[in-house]
Each structure stands twice: as structure tokens, then as C-alpha cells.
Amino acid sequence: MKWFNLSAIWKEISKIRWPKKEDLLSNSVQVVIFTGFFVLFFALCLVVISALLRALGVI
């Protein structure tokens, strides 16, 4: 395996653009907020569907 050597691996790793701490924090906050909105959306859907089913007498 000619392509598999440590110097080539380190060379490729050095080409990676790692995110800055501020970018990582900003993206993490965006993901948490986005996930929170989805949690609220699906909880609201559950409440509405449950209320409709109770009104129809299914539950």
C-alpha cells in the first residue's frame, strides 16, 4: 500500500480547514435553537391532533 504512509496522512490533515471557536459556537447554538423549534412544533402537533381526536370521540 504505497499511498498509506504517515507522512501522506499528516500532509492531508494539514490541508483541513478547522473551524474557529466562534464559528463552532455559533453553529452549535443555531443547531440547538433549530432543534428546539422542531420539538415545540411536534409537541404542538401532538396536542392539536390529540384534541381533534378527543373532539371526534376516537380517544
KAFEN-V912588 format. One record per pair of residues at least 24 apart in sequence whose C-alpha atoms are under 10 Angstrom apart, sorted by the first residue. I is the first residue (numbers start at 0). GAP is how many residues later the second one is. D is the distance in Angstrom with one decimal. If there is no record, write none. Layout:
BEGIN
<<I GAP D> <I GAP D>>
END
This chain:
BEGIN
none
END
